[in-house]
Structure formats: C-alpha cells, structure tokens
Amino acid sequence: MLPIVISPDPILATVCEPCEPGDKSLKRLSKQMAHAMYKNYGCGIAAPQVGVTKRLVVIDVDWDGEKGEKNPIVLVNPEIVELAGEPEEGGEGCLSCPGVTVPVKRQPWARVQYYDLDGELWEIEGDGLLGRCLQHEIDHLNGKTLFESCDPVTRIEALRAYEEAKAAGARPGDTDIEVK
C-alpha cells in the first residue's frame, strides 16, 4: 500500500503536473490510491497525498467506511468549472493532516470537468459532501491543504491542535481533535 504523505511535507505544497489522458499507468496508481483511501477511512485522496505530483483524484463519498459497496470515481486533470451558493462552514478532516477536524468555508455546490481513465471527458456536479470533497481534493492538486483553506485565526488554532495530535500519535484517518 502507498503510504500517506503527512503535513508539512513540501510535496503537499506543490502544484501538480497534468496527466496525459488515457495514460495506462494511471489505472494502477488510482487503484493504489483508492486502496490507501479506504484503508484509512477517507472519502477522497489526491495523488500528492501518496507522493505523486500528478493531477489525479479518487473520491467515494458514498462508502460508509465499513462493509458498504465501494464505487470510487477517478478524476484525471479535474478542474472546477463552476461554484455556487453562499459559502458554508463545515468541518473537514484530511488524511495528510491526521487528528484534527478544521472548520472551512466553501461554496456548497461544485461542477468539475475531468477525464476518466480511458481519456474521455466528463463533468460531475454535486453539493453537500460531494461538493466539499471535490473542492478539497482539487485544492491538494494546487498545493493547498485545509490549513490554507481556513481563515487565519482558525489556521493558527488548527496548526496548534495538529501539533498536539501528531505528538499524541494521530494517524491518517484520525479526526478526533476538533478545532473550534
């Protein structure tokens, strides 16, 4: 299994390179990413979180974390086409920032254009967890973690809590310490 890259690793601050749509090596990488995501109880993962600076994301917001059916969606070179709605604050966890849930304001609805693994162009749109997850994972491709996505005061509090969580042994998938 691919290991999860943990903040503050500099790879998480890297703007990722586009993939070649239809590149056969992406199938293997996306399967490895999905495995790492499910193993750590995530609902999304971006390639830099496993040490690869490619514009590749895997999401599955419907998986219940137990024995439910797994239906990962692989997004190659995803780009946000449209965001809508008044920004809403919601708690976000991150496999690369274990042990904390950070309040982040995001617009509730997103439309994203991407290629599938066969190189075919698609669009996906959604609100709620899907809309938030799409924005969060695309942030990773642009070198941004949830610490850069929250307001400055929350960022200071979140980074302090994150250091405490790391010292306490937090691992990917842990979201125990909530920053208020």
GULUM-120194 format. One record per residue (C-alpha): x, y, z negated. Coordinates in Angstrom, 1 decimal, decimal comma, always signed. Layout:
BEGIN
X / Y / Z
...
***
This chain:
BEGIN
+0,0 / +0,0 / +0,0
+1,2 / +3,5 / +0,7
+2,0 / +5,5 / -2,4
+0,1 / +8,7 / -3,1
+2,2 / +11,9 / -2,9
+1,8 / +13,8 / -6,2
+1,8 / +17,6 / -6,5
+4,1 / +19,6 / -6,5
+5,8 / +17,6 / -3,8
+6,7 / +20,0 / -0,9
+5,1 / +17,8 / +1,7
+1,7 / +18,9 / +0,3
+2,6 / +22,5 / +1,3
+3,4 / +21,5 / +4,9
+1,2 / +22,5 / +7,8
+0,8 / +19,2 / +9,6
+1,5 / +18,5 / +13,3
-1,3 / +17,5 / +15,7
-1,6 / +13,8 / +16,6
-1,7 / +12,5 / +20,1
-5,4 / +11,5 / +20,6
-5,6 / +7,8 / +21,3
-2,1 / +7,1 / +19,7
-2,3 / +3,4 / +18,8
-0,1 / +3,8 / +15,7
-2,9 / +5,9 / +14,1
-5,1 / +2,8 / +13,7
-2,6 / +1,2 / +11,3
-1,9 / +4,4 / +9,5
-5,6 / +5,1 / +9,0
-6,2 / +1,6 / +7,6
-3,3 / +2,1 / +5,2
-4,7 / +5,5 / +4,2
-8,2 / +4,0 / +3,7
-6,8 / +1,2 / +1,5
-4,9 / +3,8 / -0,7
-8,1 / +5,9 / -0,9
-10,3 / +3,0 / -2,0
-7,7 / +1,6 / -4,4
-7,6 / +5,0 / -6,1
-11,4 / +5,6 / -6,1
-11,2 / +8,6 / -3,7
-13,8 / +9,8 / -1,2
-11,2 / +11,3 / +1,2
-7,5 / +11,3 / +1,9
-5,3 / +13,3 / +4,3
-2,0 / +12,0 / +5,9
+0,3 / +14,3 / +3,9
-1,1 / +12,6 / +0,7
+0,7 / +9,5 / +1,8
+3,8 / +11,3 / +3,0
+2,9 / +11,7 / +6,7
+2,7 / +15,2 / +8,2
+0,1 / +14,4 / +10,8
-3,4 / +15,9 / +11,2
-5,2 / +12,7 / +10,2
-8,0 / +12,3 / +7,6
-10,1 / +9,4 / +6,3
-13,3 / +10,0 / +4,4
-16,1 / +7,9 / +2,9
-18,4 / +9,9 / +0,7
-21,0 / +7,1 / +0,5
-18,8 / +4,5 / -1,1
-19,8 / +4,0 / -4,7
-16,4 / +3,0 / -6,0
-17,5 / -0,5 / -6,8
-18,8 / -3,2 / -4,5
-20,6 / -1,0 / -2,1
-20,1 / -1,1 / +1,6
-17,1 / +0,7 / +2,9
-17,6 / +2,9 / +6,0
-14,6 / +5,1 / +6,4
-14,7 / +7,8 / +9,0
-11,3 / +8,6 / +10,6
-10,8 / +12,1 / +11,9
-7,8 / +12,8 / +14,2
-6,9 / +16,5 / +14,5
-10,0 / +17,7 / +12,7
-10,8 / +21,4 / +12,9
-13,5 / +23,4 / +11,1
-15,8 / +24,8 / +13,8
-18,4 / +26,4 / +11,5
-19,1 / +27,0 / +7,8
-22,5 / +28,2 / +6,5
-24,2 / +29,2 / +3,3
-23,3 / +31,2 / +0,2
-20,2 / +29,8 / -1,4
-21,0 / +27,4 / -4,3
-18,7 / +26,4 / -7,1
-18,1 / +22,7 / -7,6
-15,7 / +20,5 / -9,5
-13,1 / +18,9 / -7,2
-10,6 / +16,2 / -8,0
-7,7 / +15,2 / -5,8
-5,6 / +12,0 / -5,5
-2,5 / +14,2 / -5,3
-3,4 / +16,2 / -8,4
-4,5 / +13,5 / -10,9
-6,0 / +14,1 / -14,3
-7,9 / +17,3 / -13,5
-11,2 / +18,5 / -12,0
-10,9 / +22,0 / -10,8
-13,8 / +24,4 / -10,0
-13,5 / +25,5 / -6,4
-15,9 / +27,8 / -4,5
-16,7 / +26,6 / -1,0
-19,4 / +27,2 / +1,6
-21,8 / +24,2 / +1,2
-22,1 / +23,3 / +4,9
-19,4 / +22,5 / +7,4
-19,2 / +21,4 / +11,0
-15,9 / +19,8 / +12,1
-14,7 / +18,8 / +15,5
-12,3 / +15,8 / +15,7
-11,1 / +12,9 / +17,8
-11,8 / +9,3 / +16,9
-9,1 / +6,6 / +17,1
-9,9 / +6,0 / +20,8
-9,3 / +9,6 / +21,7
-12,9 / +10,5 / +22,1
-14,1 / +14,0 / +20,9
-16,8 / +14,1 / +18,2
-18,4 / +16,5 / +15,8
-19,5 / +15,8 / +12,2
-21,5 / +18,2 / +10,1
-22,7 / +18,0 / +6,5
-23,4 / +19,6 / +3,3
-23,0 / +18,6 / -0,3
-20,1 / +16,2 / -1,0
-19,5 / +15,6 / +2,8
-19,2 / +19,4 / +3,5
-16,9 / +19,8 / +0,5
-14,8 / +16,8 / +1,3
-14,3 / +17,9 / +4,9
-13,0 / +21,3 / +3,8
-10,8 / +19,8 / +1,0
-9,1 / +17,3 / +3,3
-8,6 / +19,8 / +6,1
-7,0 / +22,2 / +3,5
-4,4 / +19,4 / +2,9
-3,6 / +19,4 / +6,7
-2,9 / +23,1 / +6,4
-0,6 / +22,8 / +3,4
-3,1 / +23,8 / +0,8
-4,1 / +21,8 / -2,4
-7,0 / +22,5 / -4,7
-4,8 / +24,7 / -6,8
-4,5 / +27,2 / -3,9
-8,3 / +26,9 / -3,2
-9,5 / +28,1 / -6,6
-9,4 / +31,7 / -7,9
-6,2 / +32,9 / -9,5
-7,3 / +32,7 / -13,2
-8,6 / +29,2 / -12,7
-5,4 / +28,3 / -10,9
-3,3 / +29,2 / -14,0
-5,6 / +27,2 / -16,3
-5,7 / +24,2 / -13,8
-1,9 / +24,1 / -13,5
-1,6 / +24,1 / -17,3
-4,1 / +21,3 / -17,6
-2,4 / +19,4 / -14,8
+1,0 / +19,5 / -16,5
-0,7 / +18,2 / -19,7
-2,5 / +15,5 / -17,7
+0,8 / +14,4 / -16,0
+2,6 / +14,4 / -19,4
-0,3 / +12,1 / -20,6
+0,3 / +9,7 / -17,7
-2,5 / +10,7 / -15,3
-2,5 / +8,6 / -12,1
-4,2 / +9,1 / -8,8
-8,0 / +8,7 / -9,2
-8,0 / +10,1 / -12,7
-10,2 / +13,2 / -13,1
-10,5 / +13,1 / -16,9
-9,4 / +16,6 / -18,0
-11,8 / +19,2 / -16,8
-10,6 / +22,8 / -16,5
-13,3 / +25,3 / -17,4
***
